[in-house]
Amino acid sequence: MNSPTTFNAIPGQEELAGMPRDLSFHPCTNANPRVLTREQIERFNRDGYLMPFRFFDAAEIADLRGYFDRLLTQYVAEGKDSYSISSAHLRHGRVWDVLTNPRIVAVVADLLGPSIIGWGSHFFCKMPGDGKTVAWHQDSSYWPLTPAKAVTVWLAIDDADRGNACMKYIPRTHTLGHLTYTLSETDDANVLNQTVADIERYGEPVYVELKAGEASLHSDSLLHGSEANASNRRRCGLTLRYTPGEVHAYLGWADKGVVVHGDPPPHWANRPRPTDE
Ligand SMILES: O=C(O)CCC(=O)C(=O)O
């Protein structure tokens, strides 16, 4: 049987409602991190994010950007938009390479422990003036995973700053549990479909300004989003999603898994590198 290479990035509300999920934050308890400092671990537990990390030098990220430019041209020629390249590690070897990159995985391992699955890779590519926002949301809220222990590495493919709608976080909101949201399924301007309202009550946003090749890390329960890109510069980020092997996935999402660290856990697939670049 051929394993699927496409998945619905946003599960239905009824499907999510029927799933027993633990969406509380589980702090990292690693007393002997290998690449992070203990202070960084404490900061991640306190604020829900860490930044910046430089994972690729200028030449490496220019090469990756050139690859992404070609991939995007291909998808657009097929009538797809610049947010449609999701679960890309299941179809594209170059993206699988980034998901499994040892420099990235070493940082994630300090936060998530020895058994880690990489299961997500989605390009959020904001074209100049495309009008798309990513409304304030918690990732754990729309993912069919329990317990909520996922970490996202947001890798800047282009420079990202306030001018071209970099991501923004509300620090410390990851400890608040599952927040109430409104559904925006018919709002074409929102890339996702959930919006947490009245955000001011949760604190001031931090803008995630990154140079191409740098990355930030955030907890799946941290409130985050991004505005519309009103500049004349593209803003593309590759989100890489990781979860400890003990996490349970519903809706067949375990089929997306790649074992990036430790022994293969029983529940998850370990998808090989695709032969297509
Ligand atoms: O890239 C963006 O603007 C949003 C990305 C996002 O929501 C995420 O990383 O979970």
Ligand as a Chemical Component Dictionary entry (heavy atoms), coordinates in Angstrom:
data_LIG
# 
_chem_comp.id                   LIG 
_chem_comp.type                 NON-POLYMER 
_chem_comp.pdbx_formal_charge   0 
_chem_comp.three_letter_code    LIG 
# 
loop_
_chem_comp_atom.comp_id 
_chem_comp_atom.atom_id 
_chem_comp_atom.alt_atom_id 
_chem_comp_atom.type_symbol 
_chem_comp_atom.charge 
_chem_comp_atom.model_Cartn_x 
_chem_comp_atom.model_Cartn_y 
_chem_comp_atom.model_Cartn_z 
_chem_comp_atom.pdbx_ordinal 
LIG O1 O1 O 0 4.326 32.133 9.317  1  
LIG C1 C1 C 0 3.333 32.627 9.832  2  
LIG O2 O2 O 0 2.995 33.773 9.614  3  
LIG C2 C2 C 0 2.495 31.810 10.787 4  
LIG C3 C3 C 0 3.105 30.502 11.127 5  
LIG C4 C4 C 0 2.373 29.763 12.176 6  
LIG O3 O3 O 0 1.240 30.018 12.488 7  
LIG C5 C5 C 0 3.074 28.677 12.865 8  
LIG O4 O4 O 0 4.291 28.562 12.763 9  
LIG O5 O5 O 0 2.425 27.891 13.551 10 
# 
loop_
_chem_comp_bond.comp_id 
_chem_comp_bond.atom_id_1 
_chem_comp_bond.atom_id_2 
_chem_comp_bond.value_order 
_chem_comp_bond.pdbx_ordinal 
LIG O1 C1 DOUB 1 
LIG C1 O2 SING 2 
LIG C1 C2 SING 3 
LIG C2 C3 SING 4 
LIG C3 C4 SING 5 
LIG C4 O3 DOUB 6 
LIG C4 C5 SING 7 
LIG C5 O4 DOUB 8 
LIG C5 O5 SING 9 
# 
